[in-house]
Amino acid sequence: MNSNNKTTITAEVEIDATIETVWARWTKPEHIMQWNNPTDEWRTPKVENDLQAAGRFLFVMELKGGSFHFDFKGTYDEIKIHELITYTLDDGRKSTITFTTDNGVRITETFEPENTQPLDMQKDFCQAVLDGFKRYAESEI
């Protein structure tokens, strides 16, 4: 739970890479298109990302066969380079992503779930995307 008594879900991952590499691969559209998928059946064919307070973002996510797609879009509330990203989706739900450095980088994502899908399914989806990011961020490209 968060301070306004709305339900939240948290997922996290540890990345064995520098914060500079993690930040670049998390925020640049050409990288986001490579990792923003929970499984190999998904893809992100379009990304727009204006990474600044009041900047807009759009990640088009779809099943590769084209049977389902959705636009993940919203507005950034706060950006602290190498530390924090907060945003509000167009439906009003809020998310916070923190980047903590110690031995590598820990990414913690806390978000308000949508109300039509089971909470466990939403957490698993988010965790799968983070796990995919870990594989991408730790790879040599």
Summary of the structure (lengths in Angstrom):
residues: 141
radius of gyration: 14.4
end to end distance: 38.0
largest distance: 42.1
contacts: 383
relative contact order: 0.23
helix: 25%
strand: 40%
